[in-house]
Amino acid sequence: MAADIFVSPLTTLHGTLGYPLSLLEAMASGKAIVASEIAGITELIVSERNGLLFSAGNGYKLAKAIDTLLTDEALRKNLGMNAMNEVVKYDAKGIAKKLGKIYEGLK
C-alpha cells in the first residue's frame, strides 16, 4: 500500500464545483481522508464518520488531523472502510439516473 491517508487541503472560498474526483478515488481505495471543510467536500465527507474535516486555511487543525490518523490505526482503518462503503452512492450511473428523474419532473 502506497498511502494510508489522503489529504485534500483546498482553500477556495466558494468550495468546489461538484465532487473532486481525487477525493472519490481516495474513498473508493479505502483511504482515510483529511479534507478542508468547504462546499463540495462536505457533501462527501462527514467528519469522524468517513474522514476528518478541518477549517480551510487552518494549518494547525490540518496537522492535528493528520497526526490523529497517523497515531490511531483503528480510527484510520475505520474511516477508510466507511469511506469505501459510502462512495458507491456517487457512482456516475446512479447520479445520472437521479438527475434524469429530476429533469423528467420538470415537464
RATA-V112209 format. One record per residue. RES is the residue in one small letter. PSI is psi in degrees with one decimal (NA if undefined). D_LAST is the distance of its C-alpha to the last C-alpha in Angstrom with 1 decimal. Layout:
BEGIN
RES	PSI	D_LAST
RES	PSI	D_LAST
END
This chain:
BEGIN
m	127.6	49.3
a	-31.7	49.1
a	147.7	47.5
d	-17.7	46.8
i	141.4	44.9
f	128.9	42.0
v	129.0	42.1
s	88.6	39.3
p	50.8	40.8
l	143.7	38.1
t	17.5	38.7
t	139.4	35.8
l	-34.2	35.1
h	9.3	31.3
g	-160.6	31.0
t	158.7	29.4
l	110.0	26.1
g	-158.8	24.8
y	131.2	27.4
p	123.5	30.8
l	-39.0	31.3
s	-35.8	35.0
l	-43.1	34.3
l	-40.7	32.2
e	-41.4	35.0
a	-40.9	37.6
m	-45.8	35.8
a	-25.7	35.5
s	-0.9	39.2
g	27.4	40.1
k	145.3	41.5
a	134.7	42.1
i	136.6	40.0
v	120.8	41.2
a	156.1	38.6
s	143.5	38.0
e	80.3	36.0
i	161.0	33.3
a	144.1	29.5
g	-46.9	28.1
i	-39.6	31.3
t	-13.1	31.1
e	-21.2	27.8
l	-41.0	29.8
i	127.6	33.3
v	117.8	34.5
s	132.0	38.1
e	2.9	40.6
r	-51.7	38.1
n	18.3	37.2
g	-176.0	39.0
l	132.5	40.7
l	150.4	39.2
f	156.0	41.3
s	128.3	40.8
a	131.4	40.1
g	-4.5	43.4
n	91.9	45.6
g	-34.7	48.0
y	-47.9	50.0
k	-32.8	47.1
l	-50.1	46.0
a	-39.3	49.6
k	-42.3	49.8
a	-43.6	46.7
i	-45.3	48.0
d	-41.0	51.4
t	-46.0	50.0
l	-32.2	48.4
l	-29.8	51.5
t	-12.9	53.7
d	88.1	51.7
e	-40.2	51.1
a	-45.0	49.6
l	-46.1	47.0
r	-47.5	46.2
k	-39.4	45.8
n	-46.3	43.7
l	-41.7	41.3
g	-42.3	41.0
m	-42.8	40.4
n	-40.7	37.7
a	-44.4	36.0
m	-38.7	36.2
n	-32.0	34.7
e	-22.5	31.8
v	-21.6	30.8
v	-22.3	29.3
k	-19.1	26.2
y	23.5	25.5
d	138.3	25.6
a	-39.8	23.5
k	-41.7	22.0
g	-43.1	21.1
i	-42.2	19.5
a	-41.3	17.5
k	-43.5	16.2
k	-44.5	15.4
l	-40.2	13.5
g	-42.6	11.6
k	-38.4	10.6
i	-46.8	9.6
y	-37.8	7.4
e	-33.5	5.8
g	-14.3	5.6
l	-7.6	3.8
k	NA	0.0
END
